[in-house]
Amino acid sequence: MKITEKIKVLFVFAIALLFANNSQAQETKNYEQGFRVGIGLNGGLPTNNDTYDWSLGGDVRLQYDFSKKTSVTLTTGFTNLFIDPNVNDLGFIPVKAGFKAFVWEDQFYIMGEVGGGFAVTNGYDENTYIWSPGIGYVNKAIDVSLRYEAYTEYDTDQIALRVAYGFKL
């Protein structure tokens, strides 16, 4: 290595040391990772009026917070699609996994879920795939969200409102 190259390397090293010496440790708050549970009530209206009139259901959502801004979820419960009075209603158990990202002030979020629905009432035996994007607002105890929920086998989709009570485990 030539003398000029050595001087350049030493010069860059000296400048790096100056910056490293003057840097200060930033105070960081550790976000407590952990589990939350939400117990919710859902109501929905069809995007296709020919199939059913409305829906009602309940769910339990397990959420793991990776950070203050991101979480993964696992949701299950029961949903009933109320159909014409002359046709049996369709009740099914949804099982969905999802991802939640907080986008504004750690209270407003966007969420996406995918999973399946398993028919359990009135002789229905058709299962379905479910995908569901949504938006929501949450504080320490209340979670309110609006989602679009699409079913591959139930000839309908819905816009649903979820109101839930949540708590840390």
Secondary structure as GFF3:
##gff-version 3
##sequence-region A 1 169
A	DSSP	alpha_helix	3	22	.	.	.	ID=ss1
A	DSSP	beta_strand	34	46	.	.	.	ID=ss2
A	DSSP	beta_strand	54	65	.	.	.	ID=ss3
A	DSSP	beta_strand	70	82	.	.	.	ID=ss4
A	DSSP	beta_strand	90	104	.	.	.	ID=ss5
A	DSSP	beta_strand	108	119	.	.	.	ID=ss6
A	DSSP	beta_strand	128	138	.	.	.	ID=ss7
A	DSSP	beta_strand	142	151	.	.	.	ID=ss8
A	DSSP	beta_strand	157	168	.	.	.	ID=ss9
###
